[in-house]
Amino acid sequence: MKIQLLKDPDVLPSAEVLKKVLDKKYQVFKEFITTAESEEFKLIPNWRYYKDGKAWFCKITLKKKTIVWLSVWSDCFKVAFYFTEKSGGGIPGLKIDDSIKEFYLNHKPIGKLKPIVVEVRMKSQLVDINTLIKYKIGQL
């Protein structure tokens, strides 16, 4: 059973805390963040405790635009992208795993937004995540 971590509002998700809770998946997380912050993407991660979610979430932005949300779980970290009907129109044509496309196509909208949530456990998944980031920021 997956359990969301980082629930204590008084414990900031520092590198040390993240290493401890992510354990073997920390290297994958670190590579994800390093790539997000790279010159290619220039994204800015910002950890904040959200009372409505009762946990720490990382909002990753480009200027003022939210690109992806990140949360930490007992067996993975999750990244969540949100698209409007119009902005998500190109997702079926992306070179990403079919299961991600199916998630998007079969998921009901949350308000006006349709999500893509990926449970990241392996480095190989970062290729699809980077493709989604490129799509979201308009590089594809």
Buried (B, 14 or more C-beta within 10 A) or exposed (E): EEEBBBEEEEEEBEEEBBEEBBEEBBEBBBEBBEBBBEEEBEBEBEBEBEEEEEBBBBBBEBEEEEBBBBBBBEEBBBBEBBBEEEBBEEBEEBEBBEEBBEBBEEEEEEEEEBBBBBEBBEEEBBEBBBBBBBBBBEEE
